[in-house]
Amino acid sequence: MTATAMLQMGKQREEGHCISMNGNQILVTGGAGFIGSSFVALCVERGCKVVVLDALTYAGHRANLEWITPSVTGGSWELVVGDIADRTLVSRLLREHSIGWAVNFAAESHVDNSISGPASFVNTNVVGTFQLLEACREYWNGLPAEQKNTFRYVQISTDEVYGSLGPTGKFSEMSPVLPNSPYSASKAGADHLVRAWYETYGLPVITTHCTNNYGPRQYPEKLIPHMIDCALAGKKLPVYGDGKNVRDWIHVEDHCAGVWLALTEGKPGQCYDFGGDAEVENIAMVKQICALLDAKNPGVQSYADQISFVTDRLGHDRRYAIDDGKAQRELGFVRRYRFEQGIEATVEWYLANQRWCELVRNKP
């Protein structure tokens, strides 16, 4: 099948569900974060009514949602501030809003923070997922047969659960789970719980894994916005180790389109992986960001002069890459963004939205 044919097939599938699920109630946990808010925007655009549950910790912000306006197809969103580990709250939201789908983006996600303080990662990513699963299971068991058949729970995970790759090959849904950091171990633990709730209780779950995301509204701790932030402030651009760790980059909108396909086309009990087909060494990524800043916001000298190599991260995985052939074949997944255009547009967004960056950095 050609890429054009696959794109057309994907669009037809998306449009079909846009109509058939118009007005459907979706619970999106962690929906005020970077990836979650992008998914909320996609759901609203497609006519869904979204209940966002977010604890608004350091990486969750109302500003990530406030740009999303109700759609002409009736889509809308509302924010409920709360924790996924609060089973009473989750159960109430499921019942009161007659939730048809639950998508769990809620997670502690910064690897460095997991090394210095792993407890919060276990509490949110493992215990929180357990409480969310139990609330969904109780709710699902009480649904009428037709609604029970269409209910879905989607767990958003990461390629980091697979560990580290050598110089060749890619991860797939069949790769062994070999996490190396407290963060990835907590996400792997959540994945195992989700699978067990399908195998043991029959809860219709789907798990997705993706590579590194980039795009607008990513919290400044992450590599791309952090480098832009430091560059503009005249600070050193810290690069771990020799800078040759490789990451595969996917635009956040492509990732969210994949999650939508997994939700609407995926089979319960299955995993689907989404990659960017854009492997870049960290040092090359930083230099590319510097070159874009040199062209769009020139200073006295090149921003690349601010690059500084620092002591490597503990347990730093060398390379990630994903084979998303299964998602392409079974879901019709295709990427809209080429990396070169996507990263340029991302740098432009941060340059034009320094007020947003200041707002989230100075959040009380």
C-alpha positions as CSV (number, residue, x, y, z in Angstrom):
1,M,0.0,0.0,0.0
2,T,1.3,3.4,-0.9
3,A,1.8,6.2,1.6
4,T,-0.9,8.2,-0.2
5,A,-3.4,5.3,0.0
6,M,-2.6,4.8,3.7
7,L,-3.1,8.5,4.4
8,Q,-6.5,8.4,2.6
9,M,-7.5,5.3,4.5
10,G,-6.5,7.0,7.8
11,K,-8.4,10.1,7.0
12,Q,-11.5,8.1,6.1
13,R,-11.3,6.2,9.4
14,E,-10.9,9.3,11.4
15,E,-13.7,11.1,9.7
16,G,-16.0,8.2,10.1
17,H,-15.4,8.1,13.9
18,C,-15.8,11.8,14.0
19,I,-19.4,11.4,12.9
20,S,-20.3,8.2,14.7
21,M,-18.8,9.3,18.0
22,N,-20.0,12.9,17.9
23,G,-20.8,14.0,21.4
24,N,-19.1,11.0,23.0
25,Q,-17.8,11.7,26.5
26,I,-14.0,11.1,27.0
27,L,-12.0,11.2,30.2
28,V,-8.5,12.4,29.5
29,T,-6.2,12.2,32.5
30,G,-3.1,14.4,32.4
31,G,-4.8,16.4,29.8
32,A,-3.3,19.7,30.9
33,G,0.2,18.4,30.0
34,F,2.1,18.8,26.8
35,I,0.9,15.6,24.9
36,G,-2.4,15.3,26.8
37,S,-3.5,18.8,25.8
38,S,-2.7,18.2,22.2
39,F,-4.9,15.1,22.3
40,V,-7.7,17.1,24.0
41,A,-7.5,19.6,21.1
42,L,-7.8,16.7,18.6
43,C,-10.8,15.2,20.4
44,V,-12.6,18.6,20.6
45,E,-12.0,19.2,17.0
46,R,-13.7,15.9,16.2
47,G,-16.8,16.7,18.2
48,C,-16.1,15.0,21.5
49,K,-16.9,16.3,24.9
50,V,-13.7,15.9,27.0
51,V,-13.4,15.8,30.8
52,V,-9.8,16.7,31.6
53,L,-8.6,15.3,35.0
54,D,-5.2,16.8,35.9
55,A,-3.4,17.5,39.2
56,L,-1.8,20.6,37.7
57,T,1.6,19.7,39.2
58,Y,4.7,21.4,37.8
59,A,4.2,20.2,34.2
60,G,0.4,20.6,33.9
61,H,-0.9,24.0,33.1
62,R,-4.3,25.6,32.4
63,A,-2.5,27.6,29.7
64,N,-2.1,24.4,27.7
65,L,-5.9,24.1,27.4
66,E,-7.1,27.7,27.3
67,W,-6.2,28.0,23.5
68,I,-8.7,25.2,22.7
69,T,-12.0,26.6,21.7
70,P,-15.3,24.6,21.3
71,S,-15.7,23.1,17.8
72,V,-18.5,23.6,15.3
73,T,-19.2,19.9,15.7
74,G,-20.1,20.3,19.4
75,G,-16.8,19.4,20.9
76,S,-15.8,21.0,24.2
77,W,-13.6,20.5,27.2
78,E,-13.8,21.1,31.0
79,L,-11.0,20.8,33.5
80,V,-11.3,19.0,36.9
81,V,-8.3,19.5,39.1
82,G,-7.6,16.2,40.9
83,D,-5.4,13.1,41.1
84,I,-5.9,9.8,39.2
85,A,-5.1,8.1,42.5
86,D,-8.3,9.5,44.0
87,R,-10.6,6.6,43.1
88,T,-13.7,8.3,44.6
89,L,-13.2,11.3,42.4
90,V,-12.5,9.2,39.2
91,S,-15.5,7.0,39.9
92,R,-17.8,10.1,40.2
93,L,-16.5,11.6,37.0
94,L,-17.0,8.4,35.1
95,R,-20.6,8.1,36.3
96,E,-21.7,11.8,36.1
97,H,-20.3,12.3,32.6
98,S,-21.3,8.9,31.2
99,I,-17.7,8.4,30.0
100,G,-17.4,6.2,26.9
101,W,-13.6,6.3,26.7
102,A,-10.8,6.9,29.2
103,V,-7.3,7.8,28.0
104,N,-4.5,8.0,30.6
105,F,-1.7,10.5,29.8
106,A,-1.2,11.3,33.5
107,A,2.4,10.5,34.6
108,E,5.5,11.8,36.1
109,S,7.8,11.7,33.1
110,H,11.2,13.5,33.6
111,V,14.0,10.9,33.8
112,D,16.4,13.1,35.8
113,N,13.7,13.7,38.4
114,S,13.0,10.0,38.7
115,I,16.7,9.4,39.5
116,S,16.7,12.0,42.3
117,G,13.2,11.3,43.6
118,P,11.7,8.0,42.4
119,A,8.9,7.8,45.0
120,S,6.5,10.2,43.2
121,F,7.0,8.2,40.0
122,V,5.9,5.0,41.7
123,N,3.0,6.8,43.4
124,T,1.6,8.4,40.2
125,N,2.7,6.0,37.5
126,V,2.0,2.7,39.3
127,V,-0.3,3.3,42.2
128,G,-2.2,6.0,40.3
129,T,-2.7,3.7,37.3
130,F,-3.9,0.9,39.6
131,Q,-6.5,3.2,41.1
132,L,-7.6,4.5,37.7
133,L,-8.0,0.9,36.4
134,E,-10.0,-0.1,39.4
135,A,-12.4,2.8,39.0
136,C,-12.8,2.1,35.3
137,R,-13.3,-1.6,35.9
138,E,-16.1,-1.0,38.5
139,Y,-17.7,1.5,36.2
140,W,-17.4,-0.7,33.1
141,N,-19.0,-3.7,35.0
142,G,-22.1,-1.6,35.6
143,L,-22.6,-0.4,32.0
144,P,-25.4,-1.8,29.8
145,A,-24.2,-4.4,27.3
146,E,-23.9,-2.0,24.3
147,Q,-22.0,0.6,26.2
148,K,-19.8,-2.0,27.8
149,N,-18.8,-3.3,24.3
150,T,-17.7,0.1,23.1
151,F,-15.9,1.3,26.3
152,R,-12.1,1.6,25.9
153,Y,-9.3,2.4,28.3
154,V,-6.0,3.5,26.6
155,Q,-2.8,3.6,28.5
156,I,-0.1,6.0,27.1
157,S,3.3,4.6,27.7
158,T,6.8,5.1,26.3
159,D,9.5,3.4,24.3
160,E,11.8,3.7,27.3
161,V,10.1,0.6,28.8
162,Y,12.1,-1.4,26.2
163,G,15.5,-0.3,27.5
164,S,18.4,0.6,25.2
165,L,19.1,-0.3,21.6
166,G,22.5,-1.0,20.1
167,P,23.6,0.7,16.9
168,T,21.1,-1.1,14.7
169,G,17.5,-2.4,14.9
170,K,14.3,-0.9,16.3
171,F,11.9,-1.6,19.1
172,S,8.5,-3.2,18.3
173,E,5.5,-4.4,20.2
174,M,7.3,-7.8,20.5
175,S,10.5,-6.3,22.2
176,P,11.2,-7.5,25.7
177,V,10.5,-5.0,28.5
178,L,13.9,-4.0,30.0
179,P,13.6,-0.6,31.7
180,N,16.7,1.1,33.0
181,S,15.5,4.1,34.9
182,P,13.1,4.6,37.8
183,Y,10.8,6.4,35.3
184,S,10.8,3.7,32.7
185,A,10.4,1.0,35.4
186,S,7.4,2.8,36.8
187,K,5.9,3.0,33.3
188,A,6.6,-0.6,32.6
189,G,4.9,-1.5,35.9
190,A,1.8,0.4,34.8
191,D,1.9,-1.4,31.4
192,H,1.9,-4.8,33.2
193,L,-1.1,-3.8,35.4
194,V,-3.0,-2.7,32.3
195,R,-2.3,-6.0,30.5
196,A,-3.3,-7.9,33.6
197,W,-6.6,-6.1,34.0
198,Y,-7.4,-7.2,30.4
199,E,-6.3,-10.8,30.9
200,T,-7.9,-11.2,34.3
201,Y,-11.0,-9.1,34.3
202,G,-11.6,-8.5,30.6
203,L,-11.4,-4.7,30.8
204,P,-11.0,-3.5,27.2
205,V,-7.6,-1.9,27.4
206,I,-5.1,-0.7,24.7
207,T,-1.5,0.4,25.4
208,T,0.5,2.7,23.2
209,H,4.3,3.4,23.2
210,C,5.9,6.3,21.4
211,T,9.3,7.8,20.9
212,N,10.4,11.3,22.0
213,N,7.7,13.9,21.3
214,Y,8.4,17.5,20.2
215,G,6.2,20.5,19.3
216,P,4.5,23.5,20.9
217,R,3.8,23.8,24.7
218,Q,6.4,21.2,25.9
219,Y,7.5,21.9,29.4
220,P,10.9,23.7,29.4
221,E,12.7,20.8,31.3
222,K,12.7,18.7,28.1
223,L,15.6,18.8,25.7
224,I,14.3,21.0,22.9
225,P,12.5,23.7,24.9
226,H,15.3,23.6,27.5
227,M,18.0,24.3,24.9
228,I,16.0,27.1,23.4
229,D,15.3,28.6,26.8
230,C,19.0,28.4,27.8
231,A,20.2,29.8,24.5
232,L,18.0,32.8,24.6
233,A,19.0,33.5,28.3
234,G,22.7,33.3,27.4
235,K,23.2,30.2,29.5
236,K,25.3,27.1,28.8
237,L,23.6,24.4,26.7
238,P,24.2,21.3,28.8
239,V,24.7,18.1,26.7
240,Y,25.1,14.8,28.6
241,G,28.2,12.7,28.0
242,D,29.6,12.7,24.5
243,G,26.2,13.8,23.1
244,K,26.0,10.8,20.8
245,N,22.9,9.3,22.5
246,V,20.3,8.8,19.7
247,R,16.6,9.6,20.0
248,D,13.8,9.1,17.5
249,W,11.6,12.2,17.4
250,I,7.8,12.3,16.6
251,H,5.7,15.5,16.4
252,V,3.2,15.6,19.2
253,E,0.3,15.9,16.7
254,D,1.4,12.8,14.8
255,H,1.6,10.9,18.1
256,C,-1.9,12.1,19.2
257,A,-3.3,11.1,15.8
258,G,-1.9,7.7,16.4
259,V,-3.5,7.5,19.8
260,W,-6.9,8.4,18.3
261,L,-6.5,5.6,15.8
262,A,-5.6,3.2,18.6
263,L,-8.6,4.3,20.5
264,T,-11.1,4.0,17.6
265,E,-9.6,1.2,15.5
266,G,-7.4,-0.7,17.9
267,K,-8.2,-4.1,19.4
268,P,-8.6,-4.6,23.1
269,G,-5.6,-6.3,24.7
270,Q,-3.2,-5.0,22.0
271,C,-0.2,-2.7,22.0
272,Y,0.6,-0.2,19.3
273,D,3.9,1.7,18.9
274,F,4.4,5.0,17.2
275,G,7.7,6.3,15.9
276,G,8.9,9.4,14.1
277,D,11.4,7.8,11.7
278,A,13.7,10.7,12.6
279,E,16.7,9.4,14.6
280,V,19.1,12.2,15.7
281,E,22.1,12.3,18.0
282,N,21.5,14.6,20.9
283,I,24.5,16.8,20.0
284,A,23.2,17.0,16.4
285,M,19.8,18.1,17.7
286,V,21.3,20.8,19.8
287,K,23.4,22.1,16.9
288,Q,20.3,22.1,14.7
289,I,18.4,24.2,17.3
290,C,21.3,26.6,17.5
291,A,21.5,27.0,13.7
292,L,17.7,27.7,13.6
293,L,18.1,30.3,16.4
294,D,21.1,31.8,14.6
295,A,18.9,32.3,11.5
296,K,15.7,33.5,13.3
297,N,17.0,35.4,16.3
298,P,20.7,36.2,15.5
299,G,23.0,37.4,18.3
300,V,26.5,38.6,18.5
301,Q,27.9,35.1,18.2
302,S,26.5,31.7,17.3
303,Y,24.4,30.0,19.9
304,A,26.5,26.9,19.3
305,D,29.3,28.6,21.3
306,Q,27.1,28.1,24.4
307,I,27.2,24.2,24.1
308,S,28.8,22.6,27.2
309,F,29.3,18.9,27.8
310,V,28.4,17.7,31.3
311,T,28.6,14.5,33.3
312,D,26.4,11.8,31.7
313,R,23.1,10.9,33.3
314,L,23.0,7.7,35.4
315,G,21.8,4.7,33.4
316,H,21.5,6.9,30.2
317,D,20.0,4.7,27.4
318,R,22.2,4.9,24.3
319,R,19.6,4.7,21.6
320,Y,15.8,4.5,21.0
321,A,14.0,3.9,17.8
322,I,10.5,2.3,17.0
323,D,9.2,0.2,14.2
324,D,5.6,1.3,13.9
325,G,4.8,-1.1,11.1
326,K,2.0,-2.7,13.1
327,A,0.2,0.7,13.6
328,Q,0.6,1.4,9.9
329,R,-0.8,-1.9,8.8
330,E,-3.6,-2.3,11.4
331,L,-4.6,1.3,12.1
332,G,-3.6,3.2,8.9
333,F,-1.2,5.3,10.9
334,V,0.9,7.8,8.9
335,R,3.0,10.8,9.9
336,R,2.1,14.2,8.6
337,Y,5.3,16.0,9.8
338,R,8.7,15.7,8.4
339,F,11.2,16.3,11.1
340,E,13.0,19.2,9.4
341,Q,9.9,21.2,8.9
342,G,8.5,20.2,12.3
343,I,11.5,21.3,14.3
344,E,11.7,24.6,12.5
345,A,8.1,25.3,13.3
346,T,8.7,24.3,16.9
347,V,11.6,26.7,17.3
348,E,9.5,29.5,15.7
349,W,6.6,28.8,18.2
350,Y,8.9,29.1,21.2
351,L,10.4,32.4,19.9
352,A,6.9,33.7,19.4
353,N,5.6,32.5,22.8
354,Q,8.1,33.6,25.3
355,R,5.2,34.8,27.5
356,W,4.0,31.2,27.8
357,C,7.5,30.0,28.7
358,E,7.8,32.6,31.4
359,L,4.3,31.7,32.7
360,V,5.1,28.0,33.1
361,R,8.6,28.5,34.5
362,N,7.3,30.8,37.2
363,K,4.3,28.8,38.2
364,P,3.9,28.9,42.0
